[in-house]
Amino acid sequence: MVSPLLLSTATLLFTLDLIGTFVFALSGAAAGVKNKLDPFGVGVLAFVAGNAGGVTRDLLIGAVPPAAIKDWRYVAVSLLAGGVTFLWYQSIRRFRPIVLLLDAAGLGLFAVSGTQKALAFGVNPFVAALLGMLTGIGGGVLRDLLVNEIPVVLRADLYALAALGGAGVVVGGHLLHWPPTATTIAGATLCFGMRLVAIRRGWNLPPANPAGLIVR
């Protein structure tokens, strides 16, 4: 018999996963509205932003069919976010600080859950951390490419680095045989904290200097 505690934990993680999918889908739908796409295009970008990272990870580790395709609720949540954004885009913009906060939380959750899933499938710990980062940033990268923009994670923001930091905590805990729940919470908290500080202080990685000069 499955422990009620395990069932409740699994239910909580699944609920949080859907919330993260919804928040990321909002960003995809917003990109579609800004680029004046039709409702179908907005819906596609919403699904891509919310699920592409997880789908790519699942395909790479052999977890097929991917959860986002196997479970209709991921599609439903993504399309709901797309519809809400398409109809009430200006209202969504007014709540941008809250959306950014939820986005940071979603990034932390996706990074650690993606890493844990990769480790569970026997993936090398170093690669598992990279797959955790991919889970968090993959949707945003593909979203930007579809609207013909350089992905934000490649030119600004401590976004991918925050995801990798959270994933690294999970991998470190795995190698040291620490309790998975504790390392998952610690990794998600680190990622969330890094994103909040970066947003608040405007921290970015230094851009490349095409002139080849050292900027002081």
Contacts in CASP RR format, 6 or more apart in sequence:
PFRMAT RR
TARGET T0000
AUTHOR 0000-0000-0000
METHOD contacts of the structure
MODEL  1
MVSPLLLSTATLLFTLDLIGTFVFALSGAAAGVKNKLDPFGVGVLAFVAG
NAGGVTRDLLIGAVPPAAIKDWRYVAVSLLAGGVTFLWYQSIRRFRPIVL
LLDAAGLGLFAVSGTQKALAFGVNPFVAALLGMLTGIGGGVLRDLLVNEI
PVVLRADLYALAALGGAGVVVGGHLLHWPPTATTIAGATLCFGMRLVAIR
RGWNLPPANPAGLIVR
9 181 0 8 1.000
13 113 0 8 1.000
16 106 0 8 1.000
16 109 0 8 1.000
17 109 0 8 1.000
17 110 0 8 1.000
17 113 0 8 1.000
18 73 0 8 1.000
18 74 0 8 1.000
18 77 0 8 1.000
19 102 0 8 1.000
19 106 0 8 1.000
20 50 0 8 1.000
20 102 0 8 1.000
20 105 0 8 1.000
20 106 0 8 1.000
20 109 0 8 1.000
20 110 0 8 1.000
21 50 0 8 1.000
21 51 0 8 1.000
21 68 0 8 1.000
21 74 0 8 1.000
21 77 0 8 1.000
21 78 0 8 1.000
22 77 0 8 1.000
22 78 0 8 1.000
22 80 0 8 1.000
22 81 0 8 1.000
23 81 0 8 1.000
23 99 0 8 1.000
23 102 0 8 1.000
23 103 0 8 1.000
23 105 0 8 1.000
23 106 0 8 1.000
24 49 0 8 1.000
24 50 0 8 1.000
24 103 0 8 1.000
24 106 0 8 1.000
24 110 0 8 1.000
24 139 0 8 1.000
24 140 0 8 1.000
25 46 0 8 1.000
25 47 0 8 1.000
25 49 0 8 1.000
25 50 0 8 1.000
25 51 0 8 1.000
25 77 0 8 1.000
25 78 0 8 1.000
25 80 0 8 1.000
25 81 0 8 1.000
25 82 0 8 1.000
26 46 0 8 1.000
26 81 0 8 1.000
26 82 0 8 1.000
26 84 0 8 1.000
26 85 0 8 1.000
26 92 0 8 1.000
26 99 0 8 1.000
27 49 0 8 1.000
27 99 0 8 1.000
27 103 0 8 1.000
27 140 0 8 1.000
27 143 0 8 1.000
28 42 0 8 1.000
28 45 0 8 1.000
28 46 0 8 1.000
28 48 0 8 1.000
28 49 0 8 1.000
28 50 0 8 1.000
28 82 0 8 1.000
28 85 0 8 1.000
28 140 0 8 1.000
28 143 0 8 1.000
29 42 0 8 1.000
29 43 0 8 1.000
29 45 0 8 1.000
29 46 0 8 1.000
29 49 0 8 1.000
29 81 0 8 1.000
29 82 0 8 1.000
29 83 0 8 1.000
29 84 0 8 1.000
29 85 0 8 1.000
29 86 0 8 1.000
30 85 0 8 1.000
30 89 0 8 1.000
30 92 0 8 1.000
30 93 0 8 1.000
31 45 0 8 1.000
31 49 0 8 1.000
31 143 0 8 1.000
31 144 0 8 1.000
31 147 0 8 1.000
32 41 0 8 1.000
32 42 0 8 1.000
32 45 0 8 1.000
32 147 0 8 1.000
33 42 0 8 1.000
33 85 0 8 1.000
33 86 0 8 1.000
33 89 0 8 1.000
35 147 0 8 1.000
37 45 0 8 1.000
39 83 0 8 1.000
39 86 0 8 1.000
42 82 0 8 1.000
42 83 0 8 1.000
42 85 0 8 1.000
42 86 0 8 1.000
43 78 0 8 1.000
43 79 0 8 1.000
43 82 0 8 1.000
43 83 0 8 1.000
43 86 0 8 1.000
44 146 0 8 1.000
45 143 0 8 1.000
45 146 0 8 1.000
45 147 0 8 1.000
46 78 0 8 1.000
46 79 0 8 1.000
46 81 0 8 1.000
46 82 0 8 1.000
46 83 0 8 1.000
46 85 0 8 1.000
47 75 0 8 1.000
47 78 0 8 1.000
47 79 0 8 1.000
48 139 0 8 1.000
48 140 0 8 1.000
48 142 0 8 1.000
48 143 0 8 1.000
48 146 0 8 1.000
49 139 0 8 1.000
49 140 0 8 1.000
49 142 0 8 1.000
49 143 0 8 1.000
50 68 0 8 1.000
50 78 0 8 1.000
50 139 0 8 1.000
51 66 0 8 1.000
51 68 0 8 1.000
51 74 0 8 1.000
51 78 0 8 1.000
51 139 0 8 1.000
52 138 0 8 1.000
52 139 0 8 1.000
52 140 0 8 1.000
52 141 0 8 1.000
52 142 0 8 1.000
52 143 0 8 1.000
53 110 0 8 1.000
53 134 0 8 1.000
53 135 0 8 1.000
53 136 0 8 1.000
53 137 0 8 1.000
53 138 0 8 1.000
53 139 0 8 1.000
53 142 0 8 1.000
54 66 0 8 1.000
54 67 0 8 1.000
54 68 0 8 1.000
54 110 0 8 1.000
54 114 0 8 1.000
54 134 0 8 1.000
54 135 0 8 1.000
54 136 0 8 1.000
54 138 0 8 1.000
55 66 0 8 1.000
55 68 0 8 1.000
55 69 0 8 1.000
56 134 0 8 1.000
56 135 0 8 1.000
56 138 0 8 1.000
57 63 0 8 1.000
57 114 0 8 1.000
57 117 0 8 1.000
57 118 0 8 1.000
57 131 0 8 1.000
57 132 0 8 1.000
57 134 0 8 1.000
57 135 0 8 1.000
58 64 0 8 1.000
58 65 0 8 1.000
58 66 0 8 1.000
58 67 0 8 1.000
58 68 0 8 1.000
58 117 0 8 1.000
59 66 0 8 1.000
60 131 0 8 1.000
61 117 0 8 1.000
61 118 0 8 1.000
61 121 0 8 1.000
61 123 0 8 1.000
61 131 0 8 1.000
62 121 0 8 1.000
63 117 0 8 1.000
63 121 0 8 1.000
67 74 0 8 1.000
68 74 0 8 1.000
68 75 0 8 1.000
69 75 0 8 1.000
84 92 0 8 1.000
85 92 0 8 1.000
92 99 0 8 1.000
100 199 0 8 1.000
101 196 0 8 1.000
103 195 0 8 1.000
104 162 0 8 1.000
104 191 0 8 1.000
104 192 0 8 1.000
104 193 0 8 1.000
104 195 0 8 1.000
104 196 0 8 1.000
104 199 0 8 1.000
105 188 0 8 1.000
105 192 0 8 1.000
106 136 0 8 1.000
107 136 0 8 1.000
107 137 0 8 1.000
107 159 0 8 1.000
107 162 0 8 1.000
107 163 0 8 1.000
107 191 0 8 1.000
107 192 0 8 1.000
107 195 0 8 1.000
108 136 0 8 1.000
108 162 0 8 1.000
108 163 0 8 1.000
108 166 0 8 1.000
108 187 0 8 1.000
108 188 0 8 1.000
108 191 0 8 1.000
108 192 0 8 1.000
108 195 0 8 1.000
109 188 0 8 1.000
110 132 0 8 1.000
110 135 0 8 1.000
110 136 0 8 1.000
110 163 0 8 1.000
111 132 0 8 1.000
111 133 0 8 1.000
111 135 0 8 1.000
111 136 0 8 1.000
111 162 0 8 1.000
111 163 0 8 1.000
111 164 0 8 1.000
111 165 0 8 1.000
111 166 0 8 1.000
111 167 0 8 1.000
111 187 0 8 1.000
111 188 0 8 1.000
111 191 0 8 1.000
112 132 0 8 1.000
112 166 0 8 1.000
112 167 0 8 1.000
112 169 0 8 1.000
112 170 0 8 1.000
112 183 0 8 1.000
112 184 0 8 1.000
112 187 0 8 1.000
112 188 0 8 1.000
112 191 0 8 1.000
113 135 0 8 1.000
113 184 0 8 1.000
114 131 0 8 1.000
114 132 0 8 1.000
114 135 0 8 1.000
114 136 0 8 1.000
114 167 0 8 1.000
115 128 0 8 1.000
115 129 0 8 1.000
115 131 0 8 1.000
115 132 0 8 1.000
115 135 0 8 1.000
115 166 0 8 1.000
115 167 0 8 1.000
115 168 0 8 1.000
115 170 0 8 1.000
115 171 0 8 1.000
116 170 0 8 1.000
116 180 0 8 1.000
116 184 0 8 1.000
118 127 0 8 1.000
118 128 0 8 1.000
118 131 0 8 1.000
118 132 0 8 1.000
119 125 0 8 1.000
119 128 0 8 1.000
119 170 0 8 1.000
119 171 0 8 1.000
119 174 0 8 1.000
122 128 0 8 1.000
123 131 0 8 1.000
125 171 0 8 1.000
125 172 0 8 1.000
125 174 0 8 1.000
125 175 0 8 1.000
126 171 0 8 1.000
128 167 0 8 1.000
128 170 0 8 1.000
128 171 0 8 1.000
128 174 0 8 1.000
129 164 0 8 1.000
129 165 0 8 1.000
129 167 0 8 1.000
129 168 0 8 1.000
129 170 0 8 1.000
129 171 0 8 1.000
130 164 0 8 1.000
130 167 0 8 1.000
131 167 0 8 1.000
132 163 0 8 1.000
132 167 0 8 1.000
133 160 0 8 1.000
133 163 0 8 1.000
133 164 0 8 1.000
133 167 0 8 1.000
135 163 0 8 1.000
136 163 0 8 1.000
137 153 0 8 1.000
137 159 0 8 1.000
137 160 0 8 1.000
137 163 0 8 1.000
140 151 0 8 1.000
140 152 0 8 1.000
140 153 0 8 1.000
141 151 0 8 1.000
141 153 0 8 1.000
141 154 0 8 1.000
144 150 0 8 1.000
144 151 0 8 1.000
144 152 0 8 1.000
145 151 0 8 1.000
152 159 0 8 1.000
153 159 0 8 1.000
153 160 0 8 1.000
155 207 0 8 1.000
156 204 0 8 1.000
156 205 0 8 1.000
157 198 0 8 1.000
157 204 0 8 1.000
158 194 0 8 1.000
158 195 0 8 1.000
158 198 0 8 1.000
158 203 0 8 1.000
158 204 0 8 1.000
158 205 0 8 1.000
159 195 0 8 1.000
159 198 0 8 1.000
161 194 0 8 1.000
161 205 0 8 1.000
162 190 0 8 1.000
162 191 0 8 1.000
162 193 0 8 1.000
162 194 0 8 1.000
162 195 0 8 1.000
162 198 0 8 1.000
163 191 0 8 1.000
165 187 0 8 1.000
165 190 0 8 1.000
165 191 0 8 1.000
165 194 0 8 1.000
166 187 0 8 1.000
166 188 0 8 1.000
166 190 0 8 1.000
166 191 0 8 1.000
167 187 0 8 1.000
167 191 0 8 1.000
168 187 0 8 1.000
169 183 0 8 1.000
169 186 0 8 1.000
169 187 0 8 1.000
169 190 0 8 1.000
170 180 0 8 1.000
170 183 0 8 1.000
170 184 0 8 1.000
170 187 0 8 1.000
172 178 0 8 1.000
172 183 0 8 1.000
173 183 0 8 1.000
174 180 0 8 1.000
174 183 0 8 1.000
197 203 0 8 1.000
198 204 0 8 1.000
206 215 0 8 1.000
209 215 0 8 1.000
END
